[in-house]
């Protein structure tokens, strides 16, 4: 089963990396860019066909390693 995980910085947390990218884009002439938020995209292959089990495992992975839940949100999608 394939899992896709998206980790993003919470809306109320400053994103200095996103601000730096926004500034660079403006410098390059892309003034229409209003804001940039940086996140992470992960693809995992899980050796299970049990969707409920996969969801429990993914939640544990995200909360223990893949996302810093103090400043980041996460969501995931399962295929297969």
PyMOL Python script that loads the backbone (N, CA, C, O; Angstrom):
from pymol import cmd

cmd.read_pdbstr("""\
ATOM      1  N   UNK A   1       0.846  -1.161   0.000  1.00  0.00           N
ATOM      2  CA  UNK A   1       0.000   0.000   0.000  1.00  0.00           C
ATOM      3  C   UNK A   1       0.903   1.239   0.000  1.00  0.00           C
ATOM      4  O   UNK A   1       1.873   1.317   0.753  1.00  0.00           O
ATOM      5  N   UNK A   2       0.567   2.187  -0.847  1.00  0.00           N
ATOM      6  CA  UNK A   2       1.362   3.407  -0.958  1.00  0.00           C
ATOM      7  C   UNK A   2       0.741   4.507  -0.097  1.00  0.00           C
ATOM      8  O   UNK A   2      -0.469   4.728  -0.122  1.00  0.00           O
ATOM      9  N   UNK A   3       1.594   5.188   0.661  1.00  0.00           N
ATOM     10  CA  UNK A   3       1.157   6.310   1.483  1.00  0.00           C
ATOM     11  C   UNK A   3       1.878   7.570   1.031  1.00  0.00           C
ATOM     12  O   UNK A   3       3.078   7.556   0.754  1.00  0.00           O
ATOM     13  N   UNK A   4       1.126   8.652   0.965  1.00  0.00           N
ATOM     14  CA  UNK A   4       1.695   9.960   0.671  1.00  0.00           C
ATOM     15  C   UNK A   4       1.449  10.834   1.887  1.00  0.00           C
ATOM     16  O   UNK A   4       0.316  10.959   2.351  1.00  0.00           O
ATOM     17  N   UNK A   5       2.522  11.443   2.409  1.00  0.00           N
ATOM     18  CA  UNK A   5       2.431  12.268   3.613  1.00  0.00           C
ATOM     19  C   UNK A   5       2.825  13.695   3.259  1.00  0.00           C
ATOM     20  O   UNK A   5       3.839  13.932   2.602  1.00  0.00           O
ATOM     21  N   UNK A   6       2.005  14.636   3.704  1.00  0.00           N
ATOM     22  CA  UNK A   6       2.267  16.062   3.504  1.00  0.00           C
ATOM     23  C   UNK A   6       2.443  16.704   4.880  1.00  0.00           C
ATOM     24  O   UNK A   6       1.567  16.598   5.737  1.00  0.00           O
ATOM     25  N   UNK A   7       3.578  17.368   5.083  1.00  0.00           N
ATOM     26  CA  UNK A   7       3.852  18.045   6.346  1.00  0.00           C
ATOM     27  C   UNK A   7       4.009  19.527   6.042  1.00  0.00           C
ATOM     28  O   UNK A   7       4.809  19.910   5.189  1.00  0.00           O
ATOM     29  N   UNK A   8       3.242  20.362   6.741  1.00  0.00           N
ATOM     30  CA  UNK A   8       3.292  21.805   6.512  1.00  0.00           C
ATOM     31  C   UNK A   8       3.421  22.540   7.838  1.00  0.00           C
ATOM     32  O   UNK A   8       2.993  22.047   8.881  1.00  0.00           O
ATOM     33  N   UNK A   9       4.010  23.713   7.782  1.00  0.00           N
ATOM     34  CA  UNK A   9       4.130  24.543   8.971  1.00  0.00           C
ATOM     35  C   UNK A   9       2.748  25.093   9.315  1.00  0.00           C
ATOM     36  O   UNK A   9       2.003  25.512   8.429  1.00  0.00           O
ATOM     37  N   UNK A  10       2.409  25.090  10.605  1.00  0.00           N
ATOM     38  CA  UNK A  10       1.113  25.595  11.032  1.00  0.00           C
ATOM     39  C   UNK A  10       0.962  27.057  10.627  1.00  0.00           C
ATOM     40  O   UNK A  10       1.941  27.801  10.566  1.00  0.00           O
ATOM     41  N   UNK A  11      -0.270  27.455  10.355  1.00  0.00           N
ATOM     42  CA  UNK A  11      -0.563  28.807   9.871  1.00  0.00           C
ATOM     43  C   UNK A  11      -0.074  29.899  10.817  1.00  0.00           C
ATOM     44  O   UNK A  11       0.355  30.959  10.362  1.00  0.00           O
ATOM     45  N   UNK A  12      -0.132  29.656  12.125  1.00  0.00           N
ATOM     46  CA  UNK A  12       0.245  30.692  13.089  1.00  0.00           C
ATOM     47  C   UNK A  12       1.738  30.705  13.406  1.00  0.00           C
ATOM     48  O   UNK A  12       2.168  31.447  14.289  1.00  0.00           O
ATOM     49  N   UNK A  13       2.538  29.900  12.704  1.00  0.00           N
ATOM     50  CA  UNK A  13       3.984  29.824  12.924  1.00  0.00           C
ATOM     51  C   UNK A  13       4.703  30.526  11.778  1.00  0.00           C
ATOM     52  O   UNK A  13       4.386  30.310  10.608  1.00  0.00           O
ATOM     53  N   UNK A  14       5.669  31.364  12.124  1.00  0.00           N
ATOM     54  CA  UNK A  14       6.458  32.047  11.100  1.00  0.00           C
ATOM     55  C   UNK A  14       7.240  31.031  10.280  1.00  0.00           C
ATOM     56  O   UNK A  14       7.695  30.013  10.802  1.00  0.00           O
ATOM     57  N   UNK A  15       7.389  31.317   8.997  1.00  0.00           N
ATOM     58  CA  UNK A  15       8.099  30.426   8.079  1.00  0.00           C
ATOM     59  C   UNK A  15       9.260  31.204   7.449  1.00  0.00           C
ATOM     60  O   UNK A  15       9.111  31.734   6.348  1.00  0.00           O
ATOM     61  N   UNK A  16      10.412  31.283   8.126  1.00  0.00           N
ATOM     62  CA  UNK A  16      11.528  32.067   7.594  1.00  0.00           C
ATOM     63  C   UNK A  16      12.042  31.543   6.249  1.00  0.00           C
ATOM     64  O   UNK A  16      12.478  32.331   5.410  1.00  0.00           O
ATOM     65  N   UNK A  17      11.995  30.237   6.036  1.00  0.00           N
ATOM     66  CA  UNK A  17      12.442  29.683   4.760  1.00  0.00           C
ATOM     67  C   UNK A  17      11.484  30.119   3.647  1.00  0.00           C
ATOM     68  O   UNK A  17      11.928  30.474   2.555  1.00  0.00           O
ATOM     69  N   UNK A  18      10.197  30.095   3.912  1.00  0.00           N
ATOM     70  CA  UNK A  18       9.218  30.557   2.936  1.00  0.00           C
ATOM     71  C   UNK A  18       9.385  32.037   2.633  1.00  0.00           C
ATOM     72  O   UNK A  18       9.260  32.460   1.484  1.00  0.00           O
ATOM     73  N   UNK A  19       9.670  32.827   3.672  1.00  0.00           N
ATOM     74  CA  UNK A  19       9.894  34.261   3.487  1.00  0.00           C
ATOM     75  C   UNK A  19      11.128  34.506   2.626  1.00  0.00           C
ATOM     76  O   UNK A  19      11.124  35.398   1.778  1.00  0.00           O
ATOM     77  N   UNK A  20      12.185  33.721   2.835  1.00  0.00           N
ATOM     78  CA  UNK A  20      13.403  33.866   2.036  1.00  0.00           C
ATOM     79  C   UNK A  20      13.139  33.519   0.567  1.00  0.00           C
ATOM     80  O   UNK A  20      13.625  34.206  -0.332  1.00  0.00           O
ATOM     81  N   UNK A  21      12.377  32.464   0.329  1.00  0.00           N
ATOM     82  CA  UNK A  21      12.044  32.082  -1.043  1.00  0.00           C
ATOM     83  C   UNK A  21      11.171  33.160  -1.689  1.00  0.00           C
ATOM     84  O   UNK A  21      11.369  33.501  -2.855  1.00  0.00           O
ATOM     85  N   UNK A  22      10.219  33.688  -0.946  1.00  0.00           N
ATOM     86  CA  UNK A  22       9.379  34.768  -1.462  1.00  0.00           C
ATOM     87  C   UNK A  22      10.235  35.963  -1.873  1.00  0.00           C
ATOM     88  O   UNK A  22      10.045  36.517  -2.955  1.00  0.00           O
ATOM     89  N   UNK A  23      11.179  36.366  -1.014  1.00  0.00           N
ATOM     90  CA  UNK A  23      12.071  37.480  -1.333  1.00  0.00           C
ATOM     91  C   UNK A  23      12.903  37.205  -2.577  1.00  0.00           C
ATOM     92  O   UNK A  23      13.086  38.086  -3.416  1.00  0.00           O
ATOM     93  N   UNK A  24      13.404  35.982  -2.692  1.00  0.00           N
ATOM     94  CA  UNK A  24      14.201  35.623  -3.872  1.00  0.00           C
ATOM     95  C   UNK A  24      13.349  35.672  -5.138  1.00  0.00           C
ATOM     96  O   UNK A  24      13.807  36.149  -6.177  1.00  0.00           O
ATOM     97  N   UNK A  25      12.132  35.188  -5.057  1.00  0.00           N
ATOM     98  CA  UNK A  25      11.243  35.234  -6.224  1.00  0.00           C
ATOM     99  C   UNK A  25      10.944  36.678  -6.628  1.00  0.00           C
ATOM    100  O   UNK A  25      10.914  36.999  -7.816  1.00  0.00           O
ATOM    101  N   UNK A  26      10.724  37.541  -5.646  1.00  0.00           N
ATOM    102  CA  UNK A  26      10.488  38.960  -5.948  1.00  0.00           C
ATOM    103  C   UNK A  26      11.715  39.564  -6.634  1.00  0.00           C
ATOM    104  O   UNK A  26      11.589  40.324  -7.595  1.00  0.00           O
ATOM    105  N   UNK A  27      12.902  39.218  -6.130  1.00  0.00           N
ATOM    106  CA  UNK A  27      14.149  39.722  -6.715  1.00  0.00           C
ATOM    107  C   UNK A  27      14.299  39.243  -8.162  1.00  0.00           C
ATOM    108  O   UNK A  27      14.870  39.946  -8.996  1.00  0.00           O
ATOM    109  N   UNK A  28      13.794  38.065  -8.452  1.00  0.00           N
ATOM    110  CA  UNK A  28      13.892  37.497  -9.799  1.00  0.00           C
ATOM    111  C   UNK A  28      12.797  38.022 -10.730  1.00  0.00           C
ATOM    112  O   UNK A  28      12.722  37.620 -11.892  1.00  0.00           O
ATOM    113  N   UNK A  29      11.958  38.909 -10.225  1.00  0.00           N
ATOM    114  CA  UNK A  29      10.936  39.507 -11.066  1.00  0.00           C
ATOM    115  C   UNK A  29       9.551  38.895 -10.945  1.00  0.00           C
ATOM    116  O   UNK A  29       8.654  39.239 -11.715  1.00  0.00           O
ATOM    117  N   UNK A  30       9.365  38.001 -10.001  1.00  0.00           N
ATOM    118  CA  UNK A  30       8.056  37.379  -9.801  1.00  0.00           C
ATOM    119  C   UNK A  30       7.313  38.092  -8.676  1.00  0.00           C
ATOM    120  O   UNK A  30       7.037  37.502  -7.631  1.00  0.00           O
ATOM    121  N   UNK A  31       6.993  39.356  -8.896  1.00  0.00           N
ATOM    122  CA  UNK A  31       6.377  40.202  -7.872  1.00  0.00           C
ATOM    123  C   UNK A  31       4.958  39.759  -7.515  1.00  0.00           C
ATOM    124  O   UNK A  31       4.441  40.149  -6.469  1.00  0.00           O
ATOM    125  N   UNK A  32       4.330  38.964  -8.355  1.00  0.00           N
ATOM    126  CA  UNK A  32       2.955  38.543  -8.097  1.00  0.00           C
ATOM    127  C   UNK A  32       2.840  37.500  -6.988  1.00  0.00           C
ATOM    128  O   UNK A  32       1.732  37.191  -6.550  1.00  0.00           O
ATOM    129  N   UNK A  33       3.975  36.950  -6.523  1.00  0.00           N
ATOM    130  CA  UNK A  33       3.949  35.953  -5.455  1.00  0.00           C
ATOM    131  C   UNK A  33       3.658  36.665  -4.137  1.00  0.00           C
ATOM    132  O   UNK A  33       4.444  37.496  -3.680  1.00  0.00           O
ATOM    133  N   UNK A  34       2.517  36.329  -3.533  1.00  0.00           N
ATOM    134  CA  UNK A  34       2.104  36.986  -2.296  1.00  0.00           C
ATOM    135  C   UNK A  34       2.747  36.395  -1.060  1.00  0.00           C
ATOM    136  O   UNK A  34       3.189  37.133  -0.180  1.00  0.00           O
ATOM    137  N   UNK A  35       2.806  35.092  -0.980  1.00  0.00           N
ATOM    138  CA  UNK A  35       3.445  34.452   0.167  1.00  0.00           C
ATOM    139  C   UNK A  35       3.864  33.041  -0.235  1.00  0.00           C
ATOM    140  O   UNK A  35       3.338  32.465  -1.187  1.00  0.00           O
ATOM    141  N   UNK A  36       4.815  32.505   0.508  1.00  0.00           N
ATOM    142  CA  UNK A  36       5.323  31.149   0.260  1.00  0.00           C
ATOM    143  C   UNK A  36       5.392  30.431   1.595  1.00  0.00           C
ATOM    144  O   UNK A  36       5.887  30.987   2.575  1.00  0.00           O
ATOM    145  N   UNK A  37       4.901  29.203   1.641  1.00  0.00           N
ATOM    146  CA  UNK A  37       5.023  28.344   2.814  1.00  0.00           C
ATOM    147  C   UNK A  37       5.765  27.091   2.358  1.00  0.00           C
ATOM    148  O   UNK A  37       5.420  26.503   1.333  1.00  0.00           O
ATOM    149  N   UNK A  38       6.767  26.689   3.103  1.00  0.00           N
ATOM    150  CA  UNK A  38       7.583  25.524   2.765  1.00  0.00           C
ATOM    151  C   UNK A  38       7.112  24.321   3.588  1.00  0.00           C
ATOM    152  O   UNK A  38       6.779  24.459   4.765  1.00  0.00           O
ATOM    153  N   UNK A  39       7.088  23.145   2.959  1.00  0.00           N
ATOM    154  CA  UNK A  39       6.690  21.931   3.657  1.00  0.00           C
ATOM    155  C   UNK A  39       7.489  20.738   3.166  1.00  0.00           C
ATOM    156  O   UNK A  39       8.488  20.884   2.462  1.00  0.00           O
ATOM    157  N   UNK A  40       7.031  19.553   3.552  1.00  0.00           N
ATOM    158  CA  UNK A  40       7.689  18.316   3.150  1.00  0.00           C
ATOM    159  C   UNK A  40       6.662  17.391   2.498  1.00  0.00           C
ATOM    160  O   UNK A  40       5.486  17.381   2.863  1.00  0.00           O
ATOM    161  N   UNK A  41       7.134  16.621   1.532  1.00  0.00           N
ATOM    162  CA  UNK A  41       6.326  15.630   0.832  1.00  0.00           C
ATOM    163  C   UNK A  41       7.065  14.303   0.938  1.00  0.00           C
ATOM    164  O   UNK A  41       8.245  14.222   0.597  1.00  0.00           O
ATOM    165  N   UNK A  42       6.386  13.265   1.405  1.00  0.00           N
ATOM    166  CA  UNK A  42       7.019  11.963   1.551  1.00  0.00           C
ATOM    167  C   UNK A  42       6.154  10.893   0.915  1.00  0.00           C
ATOM    168  O   UNK A  42       4.926  10.965   0.977  1.00  0.00           O
ATOM    169  N   UNK A  43       6.786   9.897   0.303  1.00  0.00           N
ATOM    170  CA  UNK A  43       6.098   8.718  -0.218  1.00  0.00           C
ATOM    171  C   UNK A  43       6.646   7.505   0.521  1.00  0.00           C
ATOM    172  O   UNK A  43       7.860   7.319   0.612  1.00  0.00           O
ATOM    173  N   UNK A  44       5.748   6.687   1.046  1.00  0.00           N
ATOM    174  CA  UNK A  44       6.144   5.487   1.762  1.00  0.00           C
ATOM    175  C   UNK A  44       5.407   4.296   1.167  1.00  0.00           C
ATOM    176  O   UNK A  44       4.243   4.411   0.781  1.00  0.00           O
ATOM    177  N   UNK A  45       6.072   3.167   1.094  1.00  0.00           N
ATOM    178  CA  UNK A  45       5.441   1.918   0.674  1.00  0.00           C
ATOM    179  C   UNK A  45       5.265   1.075   1.932  1.00  0.00           C
ATOM    180  O   UNK A  45       6.243   0.716   2.588  1.00  0.00           O
ATOM    181  N   UNK A  46       4.023   0.763   2.262  1.00  0.00           N
ATOM    182  CA  UNK A  46       3.719  -0.002   3.469  1.00  0.00           C
ATOM    183  C   UNK A  46       3.392  -1.441   3.097  1.00  0.00           C
ATOM    184  O   UNK A  46       2.658  -1.696   2.141  1.00  0.00           O
ATOM    185  N   UNK A  47       3.938  -2.369   3.853  1.00  0.00           N
ATOM    186  CA  UNK A  47       3.735  -3.792   3.581  1.00  0.00           C
ATOM    187  C   UNK A  47       2.506  -4.292   4.334  1.00  0.00           C
ATOM    188  O   UNK A  47       2.605  -5.137   5.223  1.00  0.00           O
ATOM    189  N   UNK A  48       1.342  -3.750   3.960  1.00  0.00           N
ATOM    190  CA  UNK A  48       0.076  -4.184   4.546  1.00  0.00           C
ATOM    191  C   UNK A  48      -1.053  -3.879   3.566  1.00  0.00           C
ATOM    192  O   UNK A  48      -0.942  -2.985   2.728  1.00  0.00           O
ATOM    193  N   UNK A  49      -2.124  -4.626   3.686  1.00  0.00           N
ATOM    194  CA  UNK A  49      -3.325  -4.357   2.893  1.00  0.00           C
ATOM    195  C   UNK A  49      -4.466  -3.879   3.785  1.00  0.00           C
ATOM    196  O   UNK A  49      -5.569  -3.618   3.305  1.00  0.00           O
ATOM    197  N   UNK A  50      -4.199  -3.766   5.084  1.00  0.00           N
ATOM    198  CA  UNK A  50      -5.196  -3.352   6.063  1.00  0.00           C
ATOM    199  C   UNK A  50      -5.153  -1.829   6.203  1.00  0.00           C
ATOM    200  O   UNK A  50      -4.226  -1.282   6.802  1.00  0.00           O
ATOM    201  N   UNK A  51      -6.156  -1.150   5.650  1.00  0.00           N
ATOM    202  CA  UNK A  51      -6.170   0.320   5.641  1.00  0.00           C
ATOM    203  C   UNK A  51      -6.206   0.888   7.060  1.00  0.00           C
ATOM    204  O   UNK A  51      -5.508   1.862   7.344  1.00  0.00           O
ATOM    205  N   UNK A  52      -6.992   0.310   7.945  1.00  0.00           N
ATOM    206  CA  UNK A  52      -7.084   0.798   9.322  1.00  0.00           C
ATOM    207  C   UNK A  52      -5.737   0.692  10.030  1.00  0.00           C
ATOM    208  O   UNK A  52      -5.318   1.616  10.727  1.00  0.00           O
ATOM    209  N   UNK A  53      -5.064  -0.441   9.846  1.00  0.00           N
ATOM    210  CA  UNK A  53      -3.734  -0.632  10.446  1.00  0.00           C
ATOM    211  C   UNK A  53      -2.743   0.377   9.868  1.00  0.00           C
ATOM    212  O   UNK A  53      -1.941   0.953  10.603  1.00  0.00           O
ATOM    213  N   UNK A  54      -2.797   0.589   8.564  1.00  0.00           N
ATOM    214  CA  UNK A  54      -1.894   1.545   7.917  1.00  0.00           C
ATOM    215  C   UNK A  54      -2.117   2.955   8.462  1.00  0.00           C
ATOM    216  O   UNK A  54      -1.153   3.688   8.688  1.00  0.00           O
ATOM    217  N   UNK A  55      -3.365   3.339   8.675  1.00  0.00           N
ATOM    218  CA  UNK A  55      -3.661   4.674   9.213  1.00  0.00           C
ATOM    219  C   UNK A  55      -3.096   4.847  10.618  1.00  0.00           C
ATOM    220  O   UNK A  55      -2.537   5.895  10.942  1.00  0.00           O
ATOM    221  N   UNK A  56      -3.244   3.817  11.451  1.00  0.00           N
ATOM    222  CA  UNK A  56      -2.694   3.870  12.816  1.00  0.00           C
ATOM    223  C   UNK A  56      -1.176   3.993  12.760  1.00  0.00           C
ATOM    224  O   UNK A  56      -0.593   4.801  13.483  1.00  0.00           O
ATOM    225  N   UNK A  57      -0.537   3.204  11.916  1.00  0.00           N
ATOM    226  CA  UNK A  57       0.915   3.237  11.802  1.00  0.00           C
ATOM    227  C   UNK A  57       1.407   4.583  11.259  1.00  0.00           C
ATOM    228  O   UNK A  57       2.392   5.131  11.754  1.00  0.00           O
ATOM    229  N   UNK A  58       0.729   5.107  10.256  1.00  0.00           N
ATOM    230  CA  UNK A  58       1.131   6.400   9.687  1.00  0.00           C
ATOM    231  C   UNK A  58       0.998   7.527  10.705  1.00  0.00           C
ATOM    232  O   UNK A  58       1.866   8.396  10.794  1.00  0.00           O
ATOM    233  N   UNK A  59      -0.081   7.511  11.463  1.00  0.00           N
ATOM    234  CA  UNK A  59      -0.252   8.535  12.496  1.00  0.00           C
ATOM    235  C   UNK A  59       0.904   8.469  13.494  1.00  0.00           C
ATOM    236  O   UNK A  59       1.453   9.504  13.873  1.00  0.00           O
ATOM    237  N   UNK A  60       1.273   7.273  13.916  1.00  0.00           N
ATOM    238  CA  UNK A  60       2.381   7.101  14.855  1.00  0.00           C
ATOM    239  C   UNK A  60       3.696   7.580  14.241  1.00  0.00           C
ATOM    240  O   UNK A  60       4.486   8.245  14.910  1.00  0.00           O
ATOM    241  N   UNK A  61       3.934   7.245  12.970  1.00  0.00           N
ATOM    242  CA  UNK A  61       5.161   7.682  12.290  1.00  0.00           C
ATOM    243  C   UNK A  61       5.240   9.203  12.231  1.00  0.00           C
ATOM    244  O   UNK A  61       6.282   9.797  12.505  1.00  0.00           O
ATOM    245  N   UNK A  62       4.133   9.810  11.872  1.00  0.00           N
ATOM    246  CA  UNK A  62       4.105  11.267  11.742  1.00  0.00           C
ATOM    247  C   UNK A  62       4.344  11.942  13.085  1.00  0.00           C
ATOM    248  O   UNK A  62       5.114  12.898  13.178  1.00  0.00           O
ATOM    249  N   UNK A  63       3.686  11.444  14.120  1.00  0.00           N
ATOM    250  CA  UNK A  63       3.791  12.091  15.422  1.00  0.00           C
ATOM    251  C   UNK A  63       5.118  11.812  16.121  1.00  0.00           C
ATOM    252  O   UNK A  63       5.542  12.598  16.968  1.00  0.00           O
ATOM    253  N   UNK A  64       5.777  10.714  15.782  1.00  0.00           N
ATOM    254  CA  UNK A  64       7.051  10.378  16.427  1.00  0.00           C
ATOM    255  C   UNK A  64       8.271  10.866  15.656  1.00  0.00           C
ATOM    256  O   UNK A  64       9.309  11.135  16.260  1.00  0.00           O
ATOM    257  N   UNK A  65       8.165  10.987  14.308  1.00  0.00           N
ATOM    258  CA  UNK A  65       9.359  11.302  13.534  1.00  0.00           C
ATOM    259  C   UNK A  65       9.133  12.274  12.377  1.00  0.00           C
ATOM    260  O   UNK A  65       9.889  13.233  12.221  1.00  0.00           O
ATOM    261  N   UNK A  66       8.120  12.041  11.580  1.00  0.00           N
ATOM    262  CA  UNK A  66       8.002  12.760  10.316  1.00  0.00           C
ATOM    263  C   UNK A  66       7.572  14.221  10.475  1.00  0.00           C
ATOM    264  O   UNK A  66       7.916  15.055   9.637  1.00  0.00           O
ATOM    265  N   UNK A  67       6.838  14.537  11.520  1.00  0.00           N
ATOM    266  CA  UNK A  67       6.380  15.914  11.736  1.00  0.00           C
ATOM    267  C   UNK A  67       6.672  16.347  13.166  1.00  0.00           C
ATOM    268  O   UNK A  67       6.566  15.559  14.105  1.00  0.00           O
ATOM    269  N   UNK A  68       7.038  17.604  13.311  1.00  0.00           N
ATOM    270  CA  UNK A  68       7.166  18.202  14.639  1.00  0.00           C
ATOM    271  C   UNK A  68       5.808  18.827  14.938  1.00  0.00           C
ATOM    272  O   UNK A  68       5.522  19.943  14.504  1.00  0.00           O
ATOM    273  N   UNK A  69       4.981  18.108  15.674  1.00  0.00           N
ATOM    274  CA  UNK A  69       3.587  18.514  15.844  1.00  0.00           C
ATOM    275  C   UNK A  69       3.406  19.797  16.638  1.00  0.00           C
ATOM    276  O   UNK A  69       2.294  20.321  16.713  1.00  0.00           O
ATOM    277  N   UNK A  70       4.473  20.314  17.231  1.00  0.00           N
ATOM    278  CA  UNK A  70       4.385  21.604  17.914  1.00  0.00           C
ATOM    279  C   UNK A  70       4.230  22.723  16.893  1.00  0.00           C
ATOM    280  O   UNK A  70       3.470  23.665  17.115  1.00  0.00           O
ATOM    281  N   UNK A  71       4.944  22.626  15.776  1.00  0.00           N
ATOM    282  CA  UNK A  71       4.931  23.698  14.772  1.00  0.00           C
ATOM    283  C   UNK A  71       4.459  23.247  13.395  1.00  0.00           C
ATOM    284  O   UNK A  71       4.330  24.072  12.491  1.00  0.00           O
ATOM    285  N   UNK A  72       4.195  21.942  13.219  1.00  0.00           N
ATOM    286  CA  UNK A  72       3.803  21.435  11.906  1.00  0.00           C
ATOM    287  C   UNK A  72       2.492  20.654  11.983  1.00  0.00           C
ATOM    288  O   UNK A  72       2.183  20.012  12.987  1.00  0.00           O
ATOM    289  N   UNK A  73       1.734  20.729  10.889  1.00  0.00           N
ATOM    290  CA  UNK A  73       0.561  19.888  10.688  1.00  0.00           C
ATOM    291  C   UNK A  73       0.926  18.821   9.676  1.00  0.00           C
ATOM    292  O   UNK A  73       1.874  18.988   8.909  1.00  0.00           O
ATOM    293  N   UNK A  74       0.182  17.727   9.670  1.00  0.00           N
ATOM    294  CA  UNK A  74       0.404  16.695   8.662  1.00  0.00           C
ATOM    295  C   UNK A  74      -0.929  16.121   8.228  1.00  0.00           C
ATOM    296  O   UNK A  74      -1.930  16.196   8.941  1.00  0.00           O
ATOM    297  N   UNK A  75      -0.909  15.552   7.048  1.00  0.00           N
ATOM    298  CA  UNK A  75      -2.033  14.775   6.544  1.00  0.00           C
ATOM    299  C   UNK A  75      -1.446  13.691   5.652  1.00  0.00           C
ATOM    300  O   UNK A  75      -0.323  13.819   5.165  1.00  0.00           O
ATOM    301  N   UNK A  76      -2.197  12.639   5.443  1.00  0.00           N
ATOM    302  CA  UNK A  76      -1.708  11.575   4.576  1.00  0.00           C
ATOM    303  C   UNK A  76      -2.839  10.999   3.742  1.00  0.00           C
ATOM    304  O   UNK A  76      -4.016  11.132   4.076  1.00  0.00           O
ATOM    305  N   UNK A  77      -2.451  10.356   2.650  1.00  0.00           N
ATOM    306  CA  UNK A  77      -3.372   9.688   1.749  1.00  0.00           C
ATOM    307  C   UNK A  77      -2.858   8.263   1.532  1.00  0.00           C
ATOM    308  O   UNK A  77      -1.652   8.026   1.481  1.00  0.00           O
ATOM    309  N   UNK A  78      -3.780   7.338   1.407  1.00  0.00           N
ATOM    310  CA  UNK A  78      -3.428   5.947   1.151  1.00  0.00           C
ATOM    311  C   UNK A  78      -3.976   5.496  -0.197  1.00  0.00           C
ATOM    312  O   UNK A  78      -5.100   5.835  -0.567  1.00  0.00           O
ATOM    313  N   UNK A  79      -3.172   4.732  -0.923  1.00  0.00           N
ATOM    314  CA  UNK A  79      -3.597   4.143  -2.202  1.00  0.00           C
ATOM    315  C   UNK A  79      -3.363   2.646  -2.145  1.00  0.00           C
ATOM    316  O   UNK A  79      -2.348   2.180  -1.628  1.00  0.00           O
ATOM    317  N   UNK A  80      -4.300   1.911  -2.674  1.00  0.00           N
ATOM    318  CA  UNK A  80      -4.111   0.465  -2.756  1.00  0.00           C
ATOM    319  C   UNK A  80      -4.759  -0.212  -1.669  1.00  0.00           C
ATOM    320  O   UNK A  80      -4.700  -1.439  -1.583  1.00  0.00           O
TER     321      UNK A  80
END
""", "prot")
cmd.dss("prot")
cmd.show_as("cartoon", "prot")
cmd.util.cbc("prot")
cmd.orient("prot")
